[in-house]
């Protein structure tokens, strides 16, 4: 059984309103003789930046930042692209449980393909031993050091 409210909302949607309340206000304005325009303009606005913190899984002694991923969601991918944009000298790498997983159902693009396209280094299941021996440019190491001075250290048990 439909209530009056659900009927009004359904009817409002049929008439091109987004809600029953909009239809009620429109009817009220018409009864008062006001010639108001419904959704006739668009006002652009910018959403202010939201400051967030990213906590990578591991930081190697040489300054390489490692993120381990089983699932690599769209939000994760966007976040890492933003981090790369803000800190282009930061050496951020991925260790995937399976880099051949597809980004989403029906996609042929794999995690590995995404990394190659976006110039991220990655490995399968383990930290590549050669990463441990690499010497990074001082700009990358300095970025990591600047974050370490602001973050309390957490030891894994």
C-alpha positions in Angstrom: 0.0 0.0 0.0 1.4 3.4 -1.0 1.3 6.2 1.4 0.5 9.8 0.4 4.1 10.7 0.8 5.5 8.0 -1.4 2.8 8.8 -4.0 3.8 12.5 -3.9 7.5 11.6 -4.3 6.7 9.3 -7.2 4.5 11.9 -8.9 7.1 14.6 -8.3 9.7 12.5 -10.0 7.4 11.9 -13.0 6.9 15.6 -13.3 10.7 16.3 -13.4 11.3 17.3 -9.8 13.9 15.6 -7.6 11.6 15.4 -4.6 8.1 15.8 -3.4 9.2 18.8 -1.3 10.5 20.6 -4.5 7.1 20.0 -6.1 5.3 21.3 -3.0 7.4 24.5 -2.9 6.8 25.0 -6.7 3.1 24.7 -6.2 3.2 27.1 -3.3 5.1 29.7 -5.3 2.7 29.4 -8.2 -0.3 29.9 -5.8 1.4 33.0 -4.5 1.9 34.3 -8.1 5.7 34.1 -7.9 7.4 33.3 -11.2 10.4 31.5 -9.9 12.6 29.5 -12.2 13.3 25.9 -11.3 16.9 24.7 -11.6 17.6 27.3 -14.2 21.2 28.1 -13.4 24.4 26.2 -12.3 26.8 27.7 -9.8 30.3 26.3 -10.0 32.3 25.7 -6.8 35.5 24.0 -5.8 35.6 21.4 -3.1 38.4 22.5 -0.7 41.4 20.2 -0.4 41.2 17.6 2.2 44.6 16.8 3.9 45.0 13.1 4.5 47.9 11.0 5.7 49.3 8.0 3.9 51.1 5.4 6.0 53.2 3.2 3.8 53.8 -0.4 4.9 57.6 -0.3 4.9 60.5 2.1 4.5 63.8 0.4 3.6 67.0 1.8 5.1 68.0 3.2 1.7 64.7 5.2 1.5 62.6 3.1 -0.8 59.0 3.1 0.3 57.1 -0.2 -0.1 53.3 -0.7 -0.2 52.1 -4.3 -0.1 48.8 -5.0 -1.9 46.4 -7.9 -2.2 43.6 -5.9 -3.7 44.5 -2.7 -5.5 41.3 -0.6 -5.5 40.5 2.5 -7.6 40.8 4.5 -4.4 44.3 3.1 -3.8 45.4 3.8 -7.4 44.1 7.4 -7.2 45.9 7.9 -3.9 49.2 6.7 -5.2 48.9 8.9 -8.3 48.3 11.9 -6.1 51.2 11.0 -3.9 53.4 10.7 -7.0 52.2 14.1 -8.2 52.9 15.8 -4.9 56.2 14.0 -4.2 57.7 13.1 -7.7 61.1 12.3 -6.2 59.7 9.8 -3.6 60.6 6.2 -4.6 57.4 4.4 -3.9 57.2 0.7 -5.0 54.6 -2.1 -4.7 54.7 -5.7 -3.7 51.6 -7.4 -5.0 50.3 -10.8 -3.9 49.5 -11.3 -7.6 50.4 -8.5 -10.1 48.5 -10.4 -12.8 45.1 -9.6 -11.2 42.9 -7.4 -13.3 42.1 -3.9 -12.0 38.4 -4.7 -12.0 36.0 -7.4 -13.3 35.9 -7.4 -17.1 39.1 -5.4 -17.4 42.2 -6.8 -19.2 44.5 -4.3 -17.5 46.4 -5.9 -14.7 48.1 -4.4 -11.6 51.4 -4.9 -13.4 50.1 -3.0 -16.5 48.9 -0.1 -14.3 52.4 0.1 -12.7 54.2 0.0 -16.0 51.9 2.7 -17.4 52.4 4.9 -14.4 56.1 4.2 -14.0 55.9 2.4 -10.6 58.3 -0.4 -9.8 56.6 -3.5 -8.5 57.4 -7.1 -7.6 55.5 -10.4 -7.0 55.0 -11.6 -3.4 58.5 -10.6 -2.2 60.7 -7.5 -2.0 63.1 -7.7 -4.9 66.5 -8.4 -3.3 68.1 -5.8 -5.7 66.0 -3.1 -4.1 67.9 -3.5 -0.8 71.2 -2.7 -2.5 70.1 0.4 -4.5 71.4 3.8 -3.7 68.7 6.4 -4.1 69.1 10.1 -5.1 69.4 12.3 -2.0 66.1 14.1 -3.0 64.2 10.8 -2.4 66.1 10.0 0.8 65.5 13.6 2.1 61.7 13.3 1.6 61.6 10.1 3.7 63.8 11.7 6.4 61.5 14.7 6.6 58.6 12.5 7.3 60.5 10.4 9.9 61.2 13.5 12.0 57.4 14.2 12.2 56.2 10.6 12.8 56.6 8.5 15.9 58.3 5.2 15.2 56.2 2.0 15.5 58.0 -1.3 16.0 56.3 -4.4 14.7 56.2 -7.2 17.2 
